[in-house]
Amino acid sequence: MSIEIKVPVLPESVADATIATWHVKPGEQVTRDQNLVDIETDKVVLEVVAPEDGSISELLFQEGDTVLGEQVIANFVAGVVSGQEVTKAEASAPSATATTEAASDESNDALSPSVRRVIAEHNLDASKIKGSGVGGRVTKDDVDAFLKSAPAKAAAPAAPVAPLEGRSEKRVPMSRLRKTIAKRLLEAKNSTAMLTTFNEVNMKPIMDIRKQYQDIFEKRHGIRLGFMSFYIKAVTEALKRFPEVNASIDGDDIVYHNYFDISIAVSTPRGLVTPVLRDTDTMNLAEIEKAVRELAIKGRDGKLSVADMTGGNFTVTNGGVFGSLMSTPILNLPQSAILGMHAIKDRPMAVNGQVEILPMMYLALSYDHRIVDGRESVGFLVAIKDFLEDPTRLLLDL
């Protein structure tokens, strides 16, 4: 029984997709629900699985081809396939190859060693050189005349023929996701009045809380108490106090969002993505930790859906997990601000006239100056600093 393998239905915001990777070859036996192909959109990677036990009889699109929603991309045969179609397709290949090799050998035999050496040195195509020798053979004079008549063409390909010893290059096309990331980042840089303001925060109070309640928290909620839940909670409370930071520009209008959806920057094998935590004002620390962990796992495994990636009013990115001490994060359009956290480092700080060694972290807030003024941006960042340095304020709504 023949079955058509189709592209899944694409969301309204996604016009087309790209065949990323075929995991099976025509004629290769597969089992039901085995992944056949990865289809990459601007936002997520979709998997198409085998409908039954069987094999693909024909690929209609190759890796890198652009496809549309519900388009047929392959034919599938249920059950054990004899492979005659594949064998028949492959049968003609050796004869063609043999013919080409024979023609190549015959051509090489017709050339003298000196002529072959000159052709190889200049990376020339012997079939394009008109021979004046006996039986139409190409002579050294013919090669010299060909070089003089087209010096630019002959010289151009010579550069990559002799690379430096021990060096190599690998050229691969950008993935659809990487091209989208590049386009959006360049758009953010060129279409906004982006500015970054900095501050630093003493992380000792939160570290003390984690040390004191870590075991109880994990036993009660089944997940470890991390830093991200405190960051999200502090950001949410600061957004309530500074609505401009939670707004966005749409044409000549400013759109104020009365809800709190926060994007979390997640590094995946295919690139940086920003899945969304929704209604963070209604979540407690444990719920935030569980949601962040779930999104991180889905991002790592390539399981993020379009719904996971859609929306978001503000972005939080933590370069500190990679060791970054300070950075200037770039806006995630159409959002008006993004907060960057960094590595926590012990530094000498002046406290009440005394020098103390404290675990300090730099905060960086990049914002669109068209909508957020300096007063709001600095006030927002100071609010986050106050919440993190005195977490009790989060409980008392101070």
C-alpha positions as CSV (number, residue, x, y, z in Angstrom):
1,M,0.0,0.0,0.0
2,S,1.4,3.4,-1.1
3,I,1.1,6.4,1.3
4,E,1.9,10.0,0.7
5,I,4.3,11.7,3.2
6,K,3.2,15.3,3.6
7,V,4.5,18.4,5.3
8,P,2.5,19.1,8.5
9,V,0.0,22.0,8.5
10,L,2.1,25.2,9.1
11,P,0.9,27.9,11.4
12,E,-0.6,31.1,9.9
13,S,2.6,33.1,10.7
14,V,4.8,30.6,8.8
15,A,4.6,30.8,5.0
16,D,6.9,27.9,4.1
17,A,9.5,25.6,5.4
18,T,12.8,23.9,4.5
19,I,13.7,20.2,4.3
20,A,16.4,20.1,7.0
21,T,17.5,16.4,7.3
22,W,16.3,13.1,5.8
23,H,16.9,10.5,8.4
24,V,16.2,7.5,6.1
25,K,17.0,6.6,2.5
26,P,14.7,5.1,-0.1
27,G,14.3,1.4,0.4
28,E,15.5,1.5,4.0
29,Q,13.2,-0.4,6.3
30,V,11.6,1.7,9.2
31,T,9.2,1.1,12.0
32,R,5.9,3.0,12.8
33,D,6.5,6.4,14.4
34,Q,10.2,6.5,13.5
35,N,11.3,10.0,12.5
36,L,11.7,10.2,8.7
37,V,12.6,13.9,8.2
38,D,13.1,17.1,10.0
39,I,11.4,20.1,8.5
40,E,12.7,23.5,9.6
41,T,10.5,26.6,9.8
42,D,11.5,30.2,10.8
43,K,10.8,29.3,14.5
44,V,10.8,25.5,15.1
45,V,11.8,22.2,13.7
46,L,8.9,19.8,12.8
47,E,9.3,16.0,12.7
48,V,7.5,13.8,10.3
49,V,7.2,10.2,11.4
50,A,6.5,6.9,9.5
51,P,2.8,6.2,9.4
52,E,3.4,2.4,9.3
53,D,6.2,-0.2,9.2
54,G,7.7,0.0,5.7
55,S,10.0,2.1,3.7
56,I,10.2,5.3,1.6
57,S,10.0,4.4,-2.1
58,E,10.7,7.9,-3.5
59,L,11.9,11.3,-2.3
60,L,10.2,14.1,-4.0
61,F,12.2,16.9,-2.3
62,Q,15.9,16.9,-1.1
63,E,17.6,18.5,1.8
64,G,17.6,22.3,1.5
65,D,14.4,22.4,-0.7
66,T,11.6,24.8,0.2
67,V,8.2,23.2,0.8
68,L,4.7,24.4,1.7
69,G,2.2,23.1,4.3
70,E,0.6,19.8,3.4
71,Q,2.8,19.4,0.4
72,V,3.7,15.8,-0.6
73,I,7.4,15.3,-0.1
74,A,7.9,11.5,-0.4
75,N,6.0,8.3,-1.2
76,F,5.9,5.6,1.4
77,V,5.2,1.9,1.0
78,A,3.8,0.0,4.0
79,G,5.1,-3.5,4.8
80,V,8.4,-5.1,3.7
81,V,9.6,-3.7,0.4
82,S,11.6,-5.8,-2.1
83,G,13.6,-2.8,-3.2
84,Q,13.2,-3.4,-6.9
85,E,12.5,0.2,-7.6
86,V,15.6,1.3,-5.8
87,T,17.7,-1.4,-7.5
88,K,16.3,-0.3,-10.9
89,A,17.2,3.3,-10.3
90,E,20.7,2.4,-9.1
91,A,21.3,-0.1,-12.0
92,S,21.9,2.6,-14.5
93,A,24.4,4.5,-12.4
94,P,27.4,2.2,-12.7
95,S,27.2,2.1,-16.5
96,A,27.1,5.8,-16.7
97,T,30.0,6.1,-14.3
98,A,32.0,3.5,-16.2
99,T,31.4,5.3,-19.5
100,T,32.6,8.6,-18.0
101,E,35.7,7.0,-16.5
102,A,36.4,5.3,-19.8
103,A,36.1,8.5,-21.7
104,S,38.3,10.2,-19.1
105,D,41.0,7.5,-19.4
106,E,40.9,7.7,-23.2
107,S,41.2,11.5,-23.1
108,N,44.2,11.3,-20.7
109,D,45.9,8.7,-22.8
110,A,45.7,11.1,-25.8
111,L,47.7,13.8,-23.9
112,S,51.4,13.7,-23.5
113,P,52.8,13.9,-19.9
114,S,54.0,17.5,-20.4
115,V,50.5,18.6,-21.7
116,R,48.8,16.9,-18.7
117,R,51.2,18.6,-16.3
118,V,50.5,22.1,-17.7
119,I,46.7,21.4,-17.7
120,A,46.8,20.3,-14.1
121,E,48.9,23.3,-13.0
122,H,46.4,25.7,-14.4
123,N,43.3,23.6,-13.5
124,L,42.1,23.6,-17.1
125,D,39.4,21.5,-18.8
126,A,41.1,19.6,-21.5
127,S,37.8,19.1,-23.4
128,K,37.6,22.9,-24.0
129,I,41.0,23.0,-25.7
130,K,41.0,22.6,-29.5
131,G,43.8,20.2,-30.5
132,S,45.9,20.7,-33.6
133,G,48.0,17.5,-33.4
134,V,47.6,14.2,-35.2
135,G,44.0,12.9,-34.8
136,G,43.0,16.1,-33.0
137,R,45.4,15.6,-30.1
138,V,46.1,18.6,-27.8
139,T,49.7,19.8,-27.9
140,K,51.6,22.0,-25.6
141,D,51.3,24.8,-28.1
142,D,47.5,24.4,-28.0
143,V,47.5,24.8,-24.2
144,D,49.7,27.9,-24.4
145,A,47.5,29.4,-27.0
146,F,44.4,28.6,-24.9
147,L,46.0,30.3,-21.8
148,K,46.9,33.4,-23.8
149,S,43.4,33.7,-25.3
150,A,41.7,33.5,-21.9
151,P,44.3,34.6,-19.2
152,A,41.7,35.8,-16.7
153,K,39.6,32.7,-16.9
154,A,42.5,30.4,-16.6
155,A,44.0,32.2,-13.6
156,A,40.9,32.6,-11.6
157,P,40.4,29.0,-10.4
158,A,44.1,28.5,-9.7
159,A,44.0,30.2,-6.3
160,P,42.1,27.5,-4.3
161,V,43.9,24.7,-5.9
162,A,47.0,25.0,-3.8
163,P,46.0,25.8,-0.2
164,L,48.6,26.1,2.5
165,E,49.5,22.7,3.9
166,G,47.5,21.6,6.9
167,R,44.7,24.1,6.4
168,S,41.2,23.4,5.3
169,E,37.8,25.1,5.1
170,K,34.3,23.9,5.4
171,R,31.4,25.7,3.7
172,V,27.8,24.9,4.8
173,P,24.6,26.8,4.1
174,M,23.0,28.7,7.0
175,S,20.0,26.9,8.5
176,R,16.6,28.6,8.2
177,L,16.6,29.3,11.9
178,R,20.1,30.9,11.8
179,K,19.1,33.1,8.8
180,T,16.0,34.2,10.7
181,I,18.1,35.0,13.8
182,A,20.5,37.0,11.7
183,K,17.7,38.9,10.0
184,R,16.0,39.8,13.3
185,L,19.1,40.9,15.1
186,L,20.1,43.1,12.2
187,E,16.6,44.5,12.1
188,A,16.7,45.2,15.8
189,K,20.1,47.0,15.5
190,N,19.0,49.2,12.5
191,S,15.4,50.0,13.4
192,T,15.6,50.9,17.1
193,A,17.3,53.5,19.2
194,M,18.9,50.9,21.4
195,L,20.8,51.9,24.6
196,T,22.2,49.8,27.5
197,T,22.4,50.7,31.1
198,F,24.3,48.8,33.8
199,N,24.1,48.0,37.5
200,E,25.5,45.4,39.9
201,V,23.7,43.3,42.5
202,N,24.8,41.5,45.7
203,M,23.7,37.9,45.3
204,K,24.5,36.9,48.9
205,P,20.9,37.2,50.2
206,I,19.5,34.9,47.5
207,M,22.5,32.5,47.9
208,D,21.8,32.3,51.6
209,I,18.1,31.5,51.0
210,R,19.0,28.8,48.5
211,K,21.5,27.3,51.0
212,Q,19.0,27.4,53.8
213,Y,15.9,26.1,52.0
214,Q,17.3,24.1,49.1
215,D,16.6,20.6,50.5
216,I,13.2,21.5,51.9
217,F,12.2,23.2,48.6
218,E,13.3,20.2,46.5
219,K,11.6,17.7,48.7
220,R,8.3,19.7,48.7
221,H,8.2,20.7,45.0
222,G,10.3,18.0,43.3
223,I,12.7,20.5,41.7
224,R,15.8,22.4,42.7
225,L,15.6,26.1,43.6
226,G,17.7,28.0,41.1
227,F,18.4,31.7,40.4
228,M,16.1,32.0,37.4
229,S,12.9,31.9,39.4
230,F,14.2,34.9,41.5
231,Y,15.2,36.8,38.3
232,I,11.7,36.2,36.7
233,K,9.9,37.2,39.9
234,A,11.9,40.4,40.3
235,V,11.5,41.3,36.6
236,T,7.7,40.7,36.8
237,E,7.4,43.0,39.9
238,A,9.5,45.7,38.2
239,L,7.4,45.5,35.0
240,K,4.3,46.3,37.1
241,R,6.0,49.5,38.3
242,F,7.3,50.6,34.9
243,P,4.7,49.8,32.3
244,E,6.7,51.5,29.5
245,V,9.2,48.6,29.7
246,N,6.4,46.1,29.2
247,A,5.1,48.0,26.2
248,S,6.0,47.9,22.5
249,I,5.8,50.2,19.5
250,D,3.3,49.4,16.6
251,G,3.6,52.0,13.9
252,D,2.8,55.3,15.5
253,D,1.1,53.7,18.5
254,I,2.5,52.5,21.9
255,V,0.9,49.2,23.0
256,Y,0.8,48.8,26.7
257,H,0.4,45.1,27.7
258,N,-1.6,44.4,30.9
259,Y,-0.2,40.9,31.2
260,F,3.3,39.5,31.9
261,D,4.7,37.1,29.3
262,I,8.5,36.8,29.7
263,S,10.7,35.3,27.0
264,I,13.6,33.1,28.2
265,A,16.7,33.0,26.0
266,V,17.6,29.3,25.5
267,S,20.7,28.1,23.6
268,T,20.0,25.1,21.4
269,P,22.1,23.1,18.9
270,R,20.3,24.9,16.1
271,G,20.7,28.4,17.6
272,L,19.3,30.8,20.2
273,V,15.6,30.7,20.7
274,T,13.3,32.6,23.1
275,P,10.3,30.5,24.4
276,V,7.8,32.3,26.5
277,L,6.7,32.0,30.1
278,R,3.1,33.2,30.3
279,D,1.4,35.1,33.1
280,T,4.4,35.0,35.4
281,D,2.6,37.3,37.8
282,T,0.4,34.3,38.7
283,M,3.3,31.8,39.2
284,N,5.2,31.0,42.4
285,L,8.9,30.2,42.5
286,A,8.4,26.4,42.1
287,E,6.1,26.8,39.1
288,I,8.6,29.1,37.4
289,E,11.5,26.7,38.0
290,K,9.4,23.8,36.5
291,A,8.3,25.9,33.5
292,V,11.9,27.1,32.8
293,R,13.2,23.5,33.0
294,E,10.5,22.2,30.7
295,L,11.3,24.8,28.1
296,A,15.0,24.2,28.4
297,I,14.6,20.5,27.8
298,K,12.2,21.0,24.9
299,G,14.7,23.5,23.4
300,R,17.6,21.0,23.8
301,D,15.6,18.2,22.1
302,G,14.2,20.4,19.4
303,K,10.6,19.9,20.6
304,L,9.6,23.6,21.0
305,S,6.3,24.3,19.3
306,V,5.3,27.5,17.5
307,A,3.0,28.2,20.5
308,D,6.0,28.0,22.8
309,M,7.8,30.7,20.8
310,T,4.9,33.1,20.1
311,G,4.5,36.4,22.0
312,G,6.5,37.7,24.9
313,N,6.7,41.2,26.2
314,F,10.2,41.2,27.8
315,T,13.2,38.9,27.5
316,V,15.6,37.6,30.1
317,T,19.0,36.2,29.0
318,N,21.6,34.7,31.3
319,G,25.1,34.7,29.7
320,G,26.5,34.0,33.1
321,V,26.0,30.2,32.6
322,F,28.6,30.4,29.9
323,G,31.0,32.6,32.0
324,S,30.1,36.0,30.6
325,L,31.1,38.8,33.0
326,M,29.4,41.6,31.2
327,S,27.6,42.1,27.8
328,T,25.2,44.4,26.0
329,P,22.2,42.2,25.0
330,I,20.3,43.0,21.8
331,L,16.6,43.6,21.7
332,N,14.1,40.9,20.8
333,L,11.7,42.7,18.5
334,P,9.0,43.9,18.9
335,Q,9.8,44.1,22.6
336,S,11.2,47.3,24.0
337,A,13.7,45.9,26.5
338,I,15.9,42.9,27.4
339,L,17.7,42.1,30.7
340,G,21.1,40.4,30.7
341,M,22.4,38.6,33.8
342,H,26.0,37.5,34.1
343,A,28.5,35.4,36.1
344,I,28.5,35.8,39.8
345,K,32.0,36.6,41.0
346,D,33.5,37.3,44.4
347,R,34.6,40.9,44.5
348,P,35.8,43.3,47.3
349,M,33.0,45.7,48.1
350,A,32.7,48.7,50.6
351,V,30.0,47.9,53.2
352,N,29.5,50.4,56.0
353,G,33.0,51.6,55.7
354,Q,34.5,48.1,55.7
355,V,35.8,46.0,52.8
356,E,33.9,42.7,52.4
357,I,34.2,40.0,49.8
358,L,30.7,39.5,48.3
359,P,29.3,37.5,45.4
360,M,28.5,40.2,42.9
361,M,26.7,40.1,39.5
362,Y,26.5,42.7,36.8
363,L,23.0,43.5,35.3
364,A,22.6,45.0,31.8
365,L,19.3,46.4,30.5
366,S,19.2,47.2,26.8
367,Y,16.1,49.2,25.9
368,D,14.5,51.1,23.0
369,H,15.0,54.8,23.8
370,R,12.1,55.7,21.5
371,I,9.7,54.4,24.1
372,V,11.7,54.0,27.3
373,D,13.4,57.1,28.8
374,G,16.5,57.1,31.0
375,R,14.5,57.7,34.1
376,E,12.3,54.6,33.5
377,S,15.2,52.4,32.4
378,V,17.4,53.2,35.4
379,G,14.5,53.0,37.8
380,F,13.5,49.6,36.4
381,L,17.0,48.2,36.8
382,V,17.3,49.6,40.3
383,A,14.0,48.0,41.2
384,I,15.3,44.6,40.1
385,K,18.5,45.2,42.1
386,D,16.5,46.0,45.2
387,F,14.3,42.9,44.8
388,L,17.3,40.6,44.4
389,E,19.3,42.1,47.2
390,D,16.3,42.0,49.6
391,P,14.0,39.1,48.4
392,T,11.6,39.8,51.3
393,R,10.3,42.8,49.3
394,L,9.0,40.3,46.7
395,L,6.8,38.7,49.4
396,L,5.7,41.9,51.0
397,D,5.1,43.7,47.6
398,L,7.3,46.6,48.6
